[in-house]
């Protein structure tokens, strides 16, 4: 949990499917986490946990918080876009938190980079995220941490 598999993402990252990038990885990550959790925990408890996580990540309150607080804080040069250099500390902290909770090795630089690249669309140009891309990155990181907390 919490680690990004390099080979799995290479195809995704360099695909021409901008719609998939725009959607982000968070909903698929929840689906996979639900399946994995059902192997260990009662399905009704798993459904309750992940339904609550999903509800929170879709809420206007969460989206507004990411847009008005997190994005503004991460966008250090205040140009309205977030670069990898600006986002890498947040990504690394989130993936490290998940790794610590599961006693897994910390994230590699490639895993941190891939988490950014998987959410980087052509909207702001490659290498820069706008607010909506950043919201999906934040959601994905929350799912990774939520999975590790189970």
Secondary structure, 3 states (H helix, E strand, C coil): CCCCCHHHHHHHHCCCCHHHHHHCCHHHHHHHHHHHHHCCCCHHHHHHHHHHHHHHHHCHHHHHHHHHHHHHHHCCCCCCCEEHHHHHHHHHHHHHHHHHHHCCCCCCHHHHHHHHHCCCCCCCCCCEECHHHHHHHHHHHHHHHHHHHC
